[in-house]
Amino acid sequence: MDALQIVSLALDVLLIVAAVIAYLARPQIGGALAKGLRILLIGVMVLGLAHLIETIMFVVLQINDDLNEVIHRLLVAAGFIFVIWGFTKMREALKW
């Protein structure tokens, strides 16, 4: 691995650590609002993992660049689906 690949991998790990810290720092609330927040934070973790997986596929597995990018975008889309779903659950919890 060259220096830029090491920096990229370190930043990918940092994204995952930040997502875990965000999960641990979340407000201790209950009910549907908490469920929505958990779902949203799962999405944030998936987004972080998408970048780490992309780096691993590129550096370690040496997967074709085009395939790597398609897989990365699918993982990012999945992460955003969780984020949107979480926000939706939180909005439902706040309706009177």
C-alpha positions as a Markdown table, in Angstrom:
| # | Residue | x | y | z |
|---|---|---|---|---|
| 1 | Met | 0.0 | 0.0 | 0.0 |
| 2 | Asp | 1.3 | 3.4 | -0.8 |
| 3 | Ala | 0.9 | 6.5 | 1.4 |
| 4 | Leu | -2.3 | 7.8 | -0.1 |
| 5 | Gln | -3.9 | 4.4 | 0.2 |
| 6 | Ile | -2.9 | 4.3 | 3.9 |
| 7 | Val | -4.4 | 7.8 | 4.4 |
| 8 | Ser | -7.6 | 6.7 | 2.7 |
| 9 | Leu | -7.9 | 3.6 | 4.8 |
| 10 | Ala | -7.2 | 5.6 | 8.0 |
| 11 | Leu | -10.0 | 8.1 | 7.0 |
| 12 | Asp | -12.4 | 5.3 | 6.3 |
| 13 | Val | -11.8 | 3.8 | 9.8 |
| 14 | Leu | -12.2 | 7.3 | 11.2 |
| 15 | Leu | -15.7 | 7.5 | 9.5 |
| 16 | Ile | -16.7 | 4.3 | 11.2 |
| 17 | Val | -15.4 | 5.4 | 14.6 |
| 18 | Ala | -17.3 | 8.7 | 14.3 |
| 19 | Ala | -20.5 | 6.8 | 13.5 |
| 20 | Val | -20.0 | 4.5 | 16.5 |
| 21 | Ile | -19.3 | 7.6 | 18.7 |
| 22 | Ala | -22.5 | 9.3 | 17.3 |
| 23 | Tyr | -24.4 | 6.2 | 18.3 |
| 24 | Leu | -23.0 | 6.1 | 21.8 |
| 25 | Ala | -23.5 | 9.8 | 22.2 |
| 26 | Arg | -27.2 | 9.7 | 21.1 |
| 27 | Pro | -29.7 | 11.1 | 23.6 |
| 28 | Gln | -31.2 | 8.4 | 25.8 |
| 29 | Ile | -34.8 | 8.7 | 24.8 |
| 30 | Gly | -37.4 | 6.0 | 24.4 |
| 31 | Gly | -40.2 | 5.0 | 22.2 |
| 32 | Ala | -40.6 | 5.5 | 18.5 |
| 33 | Leu | -38.3 | 8.5 | 18.5 |
| 34 | Ala | -35.4 | 6.4 | 19.8 |
| 35 | Lys | -36.2 | 3.7 | 17.2 |
| 36 | Gly | -36.0 | 6.3 | 14.4 |
| 37 | Leu | -32.7 | 7.6 | 15.8 |
| 38 | Arg | -31.3 | 4.1 | 15.9 |
| 39 | Ile | -32.3 | 3.5 | 12.3 |
| 40 | Leu | -30.8 | 6.8 | 11.2 |
| 41 | Leu | -27.5 | 6.0 | 12.9 |
| 42 | Ile | -27.4 | 2.6 | 11.3 |
| 43 | Gly | -27.6 | 4.4 | 8.0 |
| 44 | Val | -24.7 | 6.6 | 9.1 |
| 45 | Met | -22.7 | 3.5 | 10.0 |
| 46 | Val | -23.5 | 1.9 | 6.6 |
| 47 | Leu | -22.3 | 5.1 | 4.9 |
| 48 | Gly | -19.0 | 4.8 | 6.8 |
| 49 | Leu | -18.7 | 1.1 | 6.0 |
| 50 | Ala | -19.3 | 1.8 | 2.3 |
| 51 | His | -16.1 | 3.8 | 2.1 |
| 52 | Leu | -14.1 | 1.2 | 4.0 |
| 53 | Ile | -15.4 | -1.5 | 1.8 |
| 54 | Glu | -14.6 | 0.5 | -1.3 |
| 55 | Thr | -11.0 | 1.0 | -0.2 |
| 56 | Ile | -10.6 | -2.7 | 0.7 |
| 57 | Met | -12.1 | -3.8 | -2.7 |
| 58 | Phe | -9.7 | -1.4 | -4.5 |
| 59 | Val | -6.5 | -1.9 | -2.5 |
| 60 | Val | -6.7 | -5.5 | -1.2 |
| 61 | Leu | -9.0 | -7.3 | -3.6 |
| 62 | Gln | -8.1 | -5.2 | -6.6 |
| 63 | Ile | -11.6 | -5.4 | -8.0 |
| 64 | Asn | -12.2 | -3.6 | -11.3 |
| 65 | Asp | -12.7 | 0.2 | -10.8 |
| 66 | Asp | -16.1 | 0.3 | -12.5 |
| 67 | Leu | -17.5 | -2.6 | -10.5 |
| 68 | Asn | -16.0 | -1.1 | -7.3 |
| 69 | Glu | -17.8 | 2.2 | -7.9 |
| 70 | Val | -21.1 | 0.5 | -8.6 |
| 71 | Ile | -20.9 | -1.5 | -5.4 |
| 72 | His | -19.9 | 1.6 | -3.5 |
| 73 | Arg | -22.9 | 3.6 | -4.8 |
| 74 | Leu | -25.3 | 0.8 | -4.0 |
| 75 | Leu | -23.9 | 0.7 | -0.4 |
| 76 | Val | -24.2 | 4.5 | -0.1 |
| 77 | Ala | -27.8 | 4.3 | -1.5 |
| 78 | Ala | -28.6 | 1.7 | 1.2 |
| 79 | Gly | -27.1 | 4.0 | 3.9 |
| 80 | Phe | -29.3 | 6.9 | 2.7 |
| 81 | Ile | -32.4 | 4.7 | 2.7 |
| 82 | Phe | -31.7 | 4.0 | 6.4 |
| 83 | Val | -31.2 | 7.7 | 7.1 |
| 84 | Ile | -34.4 | 8.6 | 5.4 |
| 85 | Trp | -36.3 | 5.8 | 7.1 |
| 86 | Gly | -35.0 | 6.9 | 10.5 |
| 87 | Phe | -36.0 | 10.5 | 9.9 |
| 88 | Thr | -39.5 | 9.3 | 8.8 |
| 89 | Lys | -39.9 | 7.3 | 12.0 |
| 90 | Met | -38.7 | 10.3 | 14.1 |
| 91 | Arg | -41.2 | 12.6 | 12.3 |
| 92 | Glu | -44.0 | 10.0 | 13.0 |
| 93 | Ala | -43.0 | 9.9 | 16.6 |
| 94 | Leu | -43.3 | 13.7 | 17.0 |
| 95 | Lys | -46.8 | 13.9 | 15.4 |
| 96 | Trp | -49.6 | 14.6 | 17.8 |
